[in-house]
Amino acid sequence: MPDQRGAFRILYTPDEGGYNALEPVTGTTSWGQDFAEAKALITEALELYRAEAGLNKLGCAPREGDIRRTRGSCAPPGP
């Protein structure tokens, strides 16, 4: 099964003592002492954003009665 994580473009900026991470569409931000930590923390922050917004891993809002998994799209439930 293909990986169904949504794609986000993250902007990393070096900061004194670490890195800032920003996902500009959602406004999600994080900071880490090094690049790896900034990447891990922004990933966690985006997972929390999705959960809070009620979005699945593809960035689609679940529809009532749609319990099947889709492959790479927000396709409506099939017959």
N, C-alpha and C positions, 0 to 999 in steps of 0.2 A: 504494500500500500504506500502511495507517495506521502511525503511529509506534508502535513496540512497546516503548518504554522503560517500565519500571515506575514507578509513582508513589510517591513518598516525601514525607512531611510533614517539613519541616525547620524547626527552631526557631532563629532567629537572635537573639543577644543582643549588644547593644553592650558592648564591653569597653574598658578604658583602652587606647587605641592601635589598636583594631580591632574585629572581630566574631567571636564564637564561633558555630559552627554545629553543631547536634546533630540527628541522626535517632534519636529515642528507641526505636523498635522494635528496631533492630539495635545501638544504642549507638555508632554511628559518629559521630565528632566531627572537627572541623577548626577552623582559625582563619585569618583573613585580615586584612591591614592595612586593607582597606575591604570594603564589602558585596560588590562584584563579585568580589574575590579569594576571599572566604569561600565564595561560591556556587560558583566554579570548583573550589576545592579540595575541598569536600564532595561535589561531583559526581564528581570523580576518586576520592575515597575510597570512595564507594558502588559505583563500577564495580569497584574492587579487591576490595571486600567480596563482590560477586556472583561474581567470578571465583574467589576463594578458597573461597567456600561451594559452588561448583559449580552456581550458579544461572544460568539464561538471563536475557535482558533482561526477561522477564515475571515473574521471581521463582520460576520453576518448576524443580524439579530434573529434569534430563533422564532419560528412561526408556530402558532398553536397547532397541535396535531402532527408536527413534523418531527418524528423521532428517528428517522433514518439518517445515516451519515452520508454526506455528499463527498465527491472526490474533486477537490480543487475549484469548486464554484459554490455559489449560493443558490443552486437550482431548487425550484419548488419540488415538493414531494411528488413522486411518481405514482402510477396506478397501483 
